Structure formats: structure tokens, C-alpha cells
Amino acid sequence: MRSPHWEGRMDTLSRIKELAQRELSIDPSKMDPNAPLDALGIDSLTFIEFMFKVEDEFGVKVSDEDLRQIKCLSDLERHVAASLAAPGKA
């Protein structure tokens, strides 16, 4: 049986992937959450614009330092999940 934390992670990743599909026109069948962002056709400016959408979608903030640590959609999911799990940190 999966833990509630696992279910939350899957939901967060699913929402990020849906947002990426909608905002970045990425084919979901080619969206590997562990692929480097540039391999998905996401340049740094596009990613910054996408981050504004993620912040609005989840109600979290991503600092410039955190942004530099995010190299793939899985990194983004981990950051968002951690922010959501830590009240007052978001």
C-alpha cells in the first residue's frame, strides 16, 4: 500500500507534467521527468516563465538559488513537494 506522501508526490508530478504539457507544448509521451530541461526543449528563459506558472499553480515560491538547483521536472517536483510540506517555507 502506498503512503499518503507517495500519493501526494505522484499528484504533484502529474500536475507539473500537465502544466508543462499545456504551457510548453511538450508531448506527454516524450516527457521524461528525469531528462535535463534542455533535452525537453526548455531553455532558461522559458523555464523562468514556466516557474511563474508553477508558483501560481501550487502557491509556492522558488528562489533564484533554488531555481539554479532544478535541472529536470523531477527536481522541480521535489522542490514543490518540500515547499508544500513545510508550512511557512512556501
N, C-alpha and C positions, 0 to 999 in steps of 0.2 A: 504494500500500500504506500502511495506517495504521501509525503508530508505536506502540510499546507504551504510551507516555504517553497517546496518544489513547484507546487501548483501556481504560486504567485510568480515564480521565475518564468515559468512557461507562458503565463499570461502576459508578463512584461515583454518578453522576447517576441511573442506573437504580435503584440500591439506595435512594437518598434518595427517589425518586419512589414506590417500592414501600412504603417506610416511611411516607411521607405518606399514601398511599392507605389503608394498614392503620390507622395511628394517628389520622389526621384525617378519615377517611372522605371523601376527595376523589376525585371521579370522574376516573379517569385520562385519559379523553378530553377533559376540560376543564382538565387540569393543564399550564399553560404555565410552564416553568421560569423564564421571564423576567418573568412577571407579578408585580406587587407582592404581597407576602404578604396584605395586606388584601383584594385582589381575589380571592384564593383562599379567603377567609373565615377567615383565620388572624389572630386578634388577638394582642397582645403576650404576654399570659399563656399562651395556648395555644402560642405559638411557644416560649416558655421551657420549657414542659413537653416539647414536641417535641424541643428541643435536648438534654434529658437522654437521650432515646431515641437520638438521633443519636450522642451521646458514647459511649453503651453499645455501639451497633451497630458503630462504627468504632474505638473505643478512642482517641478524641481528646478534647481539652479545648477549650472555646470560652470565652474570657474575656468579661467584660461589655463591654469595649471592642470586641472582635471582633463580639460579638452585635449591637451598635448599627450596625455596618457592613453587616450582612446584610439586604438588602431584598427578595430573591427566592430561590427554590430554586437558581438558577444561582450566586448569590453564596455560598450555603451549600456547594454542590458545590466551588467553587473553594477555599474555606477548608479543607474537609475534605481535598481532594486535596493542598493545600500542606502541611497538617499531616502527612499520611501520607508525603509525600515528604521531609520534614525530620526525620530521627531525632533524638529528644531534644526536639523542639519540641512534640510532641503531649502 
